[in-house]
Amino acid sequence: MCANFAEAWRKRRYKASFIAKLNDCESEAAETQVWLKFAVKCQYISVEEGRDLYSTYNQVLSGLVKMINHPESWLIGNN
């Protein structure tokens, strides 16, 4: 997710490209939440740790959705 976000940030000159990369970030963050559930189920991490990390990713997802829905304030130049 972080690498996709870095790429999205560099594409802020192009609204469609920026949004497309942010969508990739959103997908990766949601996928990470699935892996967190597996990690808890397989007892690689504790339930509490899984909940904390899952909650953090909910916050990340919320921010990404806001950026996707309102990209104008993040874009560079005249778009």
Secondary structure as GFF3:
##gff-version 3
##sequence-region A 1 79
A	DSSP	alpha_helix	2	10	.	.	.	ID=ss1
A	DSSP	alpha_helix	15	41	.	.	.	ID=ss2
A	DSSP	alpha_helix	47	69	.	.	.	ID=ss3
A	DSSP	three_ten_helix	71	74	.	.	.	ID=ss4
###
